[in-house]
Amino acid sequence: MHRDSDNDFEPYLVSGKALEKYFDLMALQAEFHKLFNETEKNDRAIAIVGAAFLDTLLEHILFSFLADDDKNVQQIVGFDKALGTFSSRIKMVYGLGLIYEPVRNDLEQVRKIRNKFAHTLDVSFEDQQIKDWCQNLEWHRKAYVANPPEGATAQELFQVGVNQLIGYLSGVISIARGEKRKIPKYK
């Protein structure tokens, strides 16, 4: 974050720790894209990788929004902490007013799909419950006022839904950075 003085900063100029996090996220996004959209054909891997990257974006949103004290934020957001799960991050980012309700609903659907794949051995995108959950993904329909093509598979609906959520949440990171909390100075 670029700071000219203690009271002045430009939230849209990314530097320092925020810039390092940005480049780390871009590297992760490239790896995610390769696994999720290009090479991976395994249903379980697609479900888990898609949810994992959305979880990572929520973590970045929280780091971008919460006070500029990475050590303290890590104690809240890190693995096995209060905001260390996909579910708690969804609730917090929504509770802070950083995402729309349909986005929250889709994140919850993706979380349920991921959990089903993570905890059930004989599951696929052909299972009726998974198909129903994929059919319920709505952000891409609301944001782009378009319905999926006739005959779209549950896996295709999942991939489109996740990719649209990624595009949206990537923008929320910048918005969160612009609304970053400041720790008040005691005088």
Secondary structure, 3 states (H helix, E strand, C coil): CEECCCCCEECCCCCHHHHHHHHHHHHHHHHHHHHHHHHCCCHHHHHHHHHHHHHHHHHHHHHHHCCCCHHHHHHHHCCCCCCCCHHHHHHHHHHCCCCCHHHHHHHHHHHHHHHHHHHCCCCCCCCHHHHHHHHCCCHHHHHHCCCCCCCCCHHHHHHHHHHHHHHHHHHHHHHHHHCCCCCCCCC
